[in-house]
Amino acid sequence: MKKVLVTGATGFIGHHLVRMLVEKGYYVCVTVRESSDVSRLPVEKVKLLHRDISSYHRADDADDYNLIFHIAGAVKARRRQDFFYVNTEGTARILEFAKRQKRLIRFVFLSSLAAAGRSPHGVIIDEKFPPHPKSWYGKSKKAAEEIVKSSGVPYTIIRPPTVYGPGDRELLPLFRAAYKGYPLCFGSKKKRVSLVYVDDLVRGVMLSAEHPDGENEVFFLTDGEPHSYGEFASAFEKATGKTSHPIVVPMPVLFSYAALNELIKIFIGRAMTLDIQKYPEFVGEWLCSSDKAQKLLGYTPRVQLVDGIRMTVDWYKQKGWL
């Protein structure tokens, strides 16, 4: 039985990955903090290790793990150095731990499409596209990728686009607006983004770790095609039976909202999902292709947009989030 370590296991993507690893029969160890909410984890089937990114130099469980999935990361923070401390320096610390694992087959790092940057002129980018991250988040993830590549550890880097599904809080406000009949379109109904349902993402992550052709490669994982905001509104109608009246949010309005959040962040000291430095991630189109993963790994997405929205909405309703 292969022994695996998962960081970020209590997060949205992390807990889905842990459940799939358990289902496949892996011996799963997960890192958690003392304050972590482990209610979404199958705690009776995994080993909990109380550890954070600053404590790996004290870890004494070396020479055990066959696979390490580094999922932990900061998607919002108050300061640039906070992004780099967690996403870049944290990855470097965990890689030092990974180097002590003599049985390690693969170190899988969850990066982001933000590390590659947005699509120029509507081009669907692939892994050969020169990265040009704009936000602190994207730059910290790109810097972490470079550390992974130069570590000497066998690796796979995954760059997901926007991920949605049961348990996600980042897109919950957009789902709430759409559920009320007013899906939001930032800039234009025609603006497109790449998406992936969380179960497809974790299947791809697992496949990349297990497949020999995934070693020392970078992959985008999507649901197969880009979607416009207008298409999302139509898919929401089909999934829920609710009539949609899409609202186009002009980019100057979104910028003003980001600027307001910047002031709130300064005065109350809390990180915001959208602020001035994160605003560029809402500009233009964010499109990527998973053709490489399909060709090298045999990756095939199973969940299309309408079904993914339906399952996500059903989960939100069951939990009282909608």
N, C-alpha and C positions, 0 to 999 in steps of 0.2 A: 504494500500500500504506500503510495506516494504521500509525503508529508509536505504541506503547503503552509505558507504564512501570508496573511492578508492584512494590510494596513488600511485604515479608513473603512473598516468593516461595518461600522454602525451607520454610515452614510447611505444616501439614496442608492447609488450604484453598488457600493460595497456590500450591503446586506443581500442584494439580489445575487451577487456573485457568490457569496458564502453559501447561500441556500443551494445554488446549482452545484457547487463543489461537493457539498455534503451528499446531495442526491447521486452524484457520480462516484461516491465511495472514497473520496480523499480523506486523509486525516488532516483536519483543518485547525490551525491555530490563528487567532485573531488578536491584534493589538487594540487595547481600549484604554481610555483614561479612567481614573477613579470616578469622574463625574459623568461618564458616558451612559447614555440610555441604550441598554442592550435588549430592549423588549422586542425588537424586530429580528433578533438573531435566534437561531435554534440552539440556545445556550447548553442544552443537555447533550448536544452532539458536537460541540466545538470546545477547544481549550482557550480560555481567556488569559491573555498576557497583559498585565498592567504596565503599559509603556507608552511613551510619546516620542516625538522626533528628537528630543534633546537627551534621551537616555539610552540610545543604541550602543554607545561606547561601553556601557556597563552590562550589556546583555551577555549571558553566559550559555545560550543555547545554540552555539555554533556547530557546524558540521552535521546538521540534522535535516535541513530543508532541501527538497528537490525543486520546489517552485516558490518564488516570492512574487506576490501581486501587490504592487505599490499603488494603491488607489487613493490614499489620503492626500488632501490638498486644500488650499484656501481659494475659494471662488470669489470672496469679497473680503476686503480688509480696509483699514483706515489709511494706512501709509504704504508707500512703495516698498519699504524695507520689510514690512510684514509679509507681503506676497513672496519676496525673495527668501525670507527666513524659513517659511513653511515649504514653499514649492521647490526652491532651488537648493538651499542649504540642507533642508530636511531630506531631500532625495540623496544628496551627497553622503549624509550620515548613514542612511539605510544601505547605500551601496557599499560603504565600508564594512557594514555588518554582512552584506551579501558575499563579499570577497572571502569571508572566513568559512563559507559553506562549501566544503569540498565535494559535496554531492549535488551541488546546484545545477539544474538543467537549464533554467531560464529565469531571468528577472524581467517581469512584465510591468512596464510603466504606463500608467494612464495619463496621457498628456491631453491635448485639446486642439481643435481646429483653430482656436485663437492663437496657438503657437505658430501656425502657418500664415495667418492673416486672411483678410477678406478677399473675395474674388474680384479681379480687375475686369471691368466691362462685362460682367455676367459670365465669365469663363468658369467652367467646372474644373477645379484644380485637382491635380493628382499629387502623389508623394514626391515627384521630381520638381515641383514648383518651388522657386526660391522663397523661403519664409520671410515675412515682413510683419511681425506682430506689432500692434499699435498700443494695446493697453498694458498696464503693469502686470496684469494676470497673464496675458499672452507672452510677454517678454520673460516673465519668471518661469513659465512652462518651457519656453524655447531654451532658456539657459540650462534648465534641468535636463532636457533632451541631450544637450551637448555633453553634459557630465556623464550621462548614461552611456553614450556612444564611446566615450574615451576611457571608460572604467576598466575595460578588459573582461567584464562579466558578460556571459551570453545573454542577450537582451531581446525584447520585442517592445516597440513603442506603439501605442494606440492613440490616435487622434480622433476622438468622436466629435461630431457636430453637436447640435442641440439634442439633448437626450430627454425623453419624457416617459412617463409611466407611473404606476402605482407607487406612492411614497414620495414623489417629488414635490418639493415646496417652492422651488424657484419659478416654475411656470404656473403655479396654482393661481396667481392673480389673473393670468390670461385665460385660464380655463373658467374661472369664476365669471369673468366678463362675457365669455362666449356662451356660458351656460345661461346667463341672463338674457341672451339674444343679441349681444353687442360685441362680437369679436373685434379685437383691435388690430389694425394694420398700420405698421410704422412706416410712414412715407408714401406707400402706395399699395393697392390691392395686388399689383402685379409683382411686387418685390418677392424674390424667392429665397428660401433657406433650405439647407439639408437637415434632415431629421433622422433619428433612429430610436426605435422603441427599446426600452431598457433590457428586455429579455434577449432581443437580437444582439444588442451590444455585448452582454455578458457571454452569450454563446460564441460570438466572435473573439472575445478576449480569451476564453478557454481554448478555442480552436487554435489561436495564434500561439498559445503556450505549449500545446501538445504537438503541433505539427512541426516536423523538422525544417520545413521551408520557411518557418516564421522566425528563425534565429537571425538576429542582427538586422531586422527589417523594421520599417515604419509602415503602419497601415491606417487608412481611413476606413471607418465602418459606418454605413448609412442604411436606409431602408430601400435604396436602389434608385431613387429619383428625387430631384428637388421639388419643393412645393411652394407655391405662392401663398401669400396671406389669404387671397380670395379662395384658393383651393382648400385651405385649412377651414375656412368658414363653411364651405360647401360640405366638406367631410364631417364637420361638427353637426350640421343639419342631418345628414344621413345617419350618423351614429346615435343621435339623441332624439331625433324627430322634432327638434325645436327650430322654429323659424329664426334665421339669422339676419341681422341688419348690421353689416360690417361698418365700423367707424374708422376712417382714415385719420391717424394722428400725424399732423405735419411735423417734419423734423425740427423746425424752430421751437415748437411747443415741447417736444421731447427734450430738446436741449435745455429749455428753461426749467423743466422738471428736474433734469440732471443737476443743473446749477443750484436749485433749491435744496436738493438732497446733499449737495456739497456743503452748503451752509449748515444744514441739520447735522451732518457728520462732524463738522468742526465744533458745534456748540454742545451736542449731547455725547460725542465721543463714540458713536456707534457706526460700524461699517454699513454701507448701503449697497443694494444690488446694482443700482444705476446711479453713478455720479459722473463728474466731468471726465475723469480718465477712462471710465468704462463706456462712455457715450459712443466712441468710435466703433464699438462692437455692434451698435444698432444701426450704423450707417452702411449703405450699400448692401450687396448680396454676399451670403456666406455659403458657398457651394463647394462640395468635394465629391470625389468619385471613389467607390469601394471596388472598382474593377480589379485592382491588384490583389486584394484579399480574395476575391472570387477566383482569380486565376491560380494564385499560389496556394491558397489554403482550402479552396472549395467552399468559401463562405457564401451563404445564401440567406438573405433576410426572409423571415417567415411572416412577420406582422406588418400589414399595410396600414396606411394612415387611418382609415375609417375604423378598422378593428382596434387599433391601438388607442384611438380616442375613446371608443366605447368601453374598453376595459379600464382605462384610466378614470373615466367619469364614474363608472360603476364603483370603483374602489373609493374614490373621493366621497361619493354619496354614502357608501357603507360606513365610512369613518366619520361622517358628519362634517366633512370639509366643504361640501357644496350644499 
